[in-house]
Amino acid sequence: MSTREQDVLRRVGEASVLVLVSLAAGPKHGYALIQDVKQFAGVELGPGTLYGALDRLERLGLIESLPADERRHPYRITAPGAAALRVHLDSLERVSAAGRLRLQLGSV
Amino acid sequence: MSAPAAREGRLVGAVLRCYPARWRRRHADEAAELAALLIRDGTPAASIAWSYLAAAAREWLVPRPGRSLSTVATALLAVACLLGFSAALAAGTAPARAGTTQPSSGPVPPKVGPAPEGAGSSSPHQLTPCRRVPPRQVTGAIPAAGRPQPSSRGTARVRSC
């Protein structure tokens, strides 16, 4: 299987990747996730987008919800989720390096 | 709870009811609480409601395993009705513009140009019929022929409209 095929996060969208990156630092509930993503990525996730991403990631087994704390469900990244994030970030890194190199060579 | 806060809560609550039951059972309480926290932080309730509404539409429209196509089609229809209803509601809440509209004095006659000669029409409200145009010679650009060539299409009957 090629690296590209292993990258399950390739098709889940940016919001899901951002959520996964945020959860890589530890379990969080919805509000904390929105605040964290805003802080590290400068992206303000809408609440609808957030729940869409959480549902998608949970269906893929990349995150799991923990027992509710009052009305809030904290979410945690799973081992397959961490592995998928690693593969995806490696892929992004390769693309980023290639892009930078080509910009230097082309000196646009 | 103040009146605006209650209104915002009702708005978000109404939008959350647009989600499928499965989603509501799982996330509705949490989503309502998240909306309340975001509103407290200064996020406009309308933008939160819009985000939930768009996500609810996606939730219905994206086929999931076990959901038949007819369910998706019904959901599509429901969303279309909802949008139509919202548009009608928005149109109904524009009293300033509606108040200044002048009533029409009757049906506006269609704009018809002057009838060509021989068209046999004296009333401006009657549509001008198509007329036949005699075939004309079209100058061809074939230098080897030495003289202008009539186009083969020129022999066909041409209509002016």
Interface residues (C-beta under 8 A of the other chain):
Chain A: H29 G30 Y31 I34 G46 P47 G48 T49 L50 Y51 G52 D55 A68 R71 R72 H73
Chain B: W23 H27 D29 E30 A31 A32 E33 L34 A35 L37 L38 S47 I48 W50 S51 Y52 L53 A54 A55 A56 R58 E59
